[in-house]
Amino acid sequence: MEKMMNVLKPKPNPQQLLRDWQRRLRQECRNIERQIRDIQREEKNVQKSIKEAAKRNDMGSAKSLAKEIVRSRKTVNRLYENKAQLNSISMHLGESVAIARTVGHLSKSAEVMKLVNNLMKTSEVAVTMQEFSKEMTKAGIIEETMNDTLDDVLDSEDLEEETEEEIDKVLTAIAGETSAQLPQAIRKEKLKQPATSEDAEENIDDEEELEEIRARLARVRS
């Protein structure tokens, strides 16, 4: 009975498919915009923490936080690229429907397939694009793609190594003036002095704060 119902159920026409896909693509773009805003808002808090760490001559924490900002900015750049490709898919789908009005059916689009494959290699939208890939393959827009790269993508996204040059640039831009005011002798003297119980407690508090900041950034990047 269920199979019969599926046979009798009319297939959506190209215009209906397009409207549904474009609506979901717009929603995905809005999600990306919201994630970018969240990351950039959290970055402002991290910049404040970097300046505070530099003022107390805790350049280790300042540099560690600068590394997190470098990673966040790379994520933002990747999100902007994702959004541009999603918009490009929507545009090409519009062209496909225009052609369908003439030939009576949706035709394959090499450009859409290329964009979908690219986005399936990006962790932020990989799962969503897998669903699009299945639907577009069924509708005849693209050919069946390989999905076994997804796990590798999700595992490898975090393997990017931030260069020392990038981190130092961020650190200099945010805390350069503050850190420049700290005499080198102070840093050396601080290293020579044995840590007191108060210093140890302060270090523990700093580490806990650092981990909390990292956790917040990881949440908004994911």
CORSUL-V539437 format. One line per field, one symbol per residue. phi: phi as a letter, one per 30 degrees, with the letter a starting at -180 (. if undefined). Layout:
BEGIN
phi->???
END
This chain:
BEGIN
phi->.ddddddddddddeddddedddddddddddddddddddddddddddeddddddddcicdddddddddddedddddddddddeddddddeeddddddddddddcjadcdbdddddddddddccedbededddeeddddddidbddcdcddddddddcedddcddedddddddddcbedddddddedddddddddddddddddddddddddddddedddddddd
END
